Amino acid sequence: MKSAVIVFPGSNCDRDMAVALETVSGKKPHMVWHGDSELPSGLDMIAIPGGFSYGDYLRSGSMASRSNIVPAIMAAAQSGINILGVCNGFQILTETGLLPGALMRNSNINFVCKDADLDVTNTNNRFATRYSDKRPISIPVAHHDGNFFADDDTLDRLENDDRIVFRYRSDINGSSRNIAGIINESGNVLGMMPHPERAIDHKHGGTDGIALFESLLG
């Protein structure tokens, strides 16, 4: 699997994402600076990592969504390349319009940093086939603006089209319908607030994130 990790000023999970991708695929990902305007050719997947791009100035992900590399990411999404946005990456995907909704300030106005229990609610997609037993999983979260919001019509479409991949098992940030991760209509773009790249080693507390990256291997 040939992959790339997009790096913005303020990204702080780019190395974790690169380690996860190399651990599972055996190949180092290309690290692509946000100021570039082109992506490496022949990519199988693109990862937009967590962090605080541009210091969350204006609102999380809004300035990153105007970076030079974004048109290339959007073209890659349209061509069917897999795109994974985690935490700030999810925020960026909503700001670009690649995913619906918005990530707002947590309902309790506090930064949330802990292991989150999740249900895998859709395994019939490129990112979750290895979660076929649908058992609850535990993935770390670390965010201040993870409260997923969308209007009722959008939420109903996400539900009816089976585009909700992960749900929190309890309310940790006020997200509508406990949504933790969604895919686009074509099923090749996933945004999620929990950090699967931080759950690939028993020494770090768990390995429930490995299955997501293994799913991308096909």
Secondary structure, 3 states (H helix, E strand, C coil): CCEEEEECCCECCHHHHHHHHHHHHCCCCEEEECCCCCCCCCCCEEEECCECHHHHCCCCCCCHHHCCCHHHHHHHHHCCCEEEEECHHHHHHHHHCCCCCEEECCCCCCCEEEEEEEEECCCCCCCCHHHCCCCCEEEEEEECCCEEECCHHHHHHHHHCCCEEEEECCCCCCCHHHEEEEECCCCCEEEECCCHHHCCEHHHCECCCHHHHHHHCC
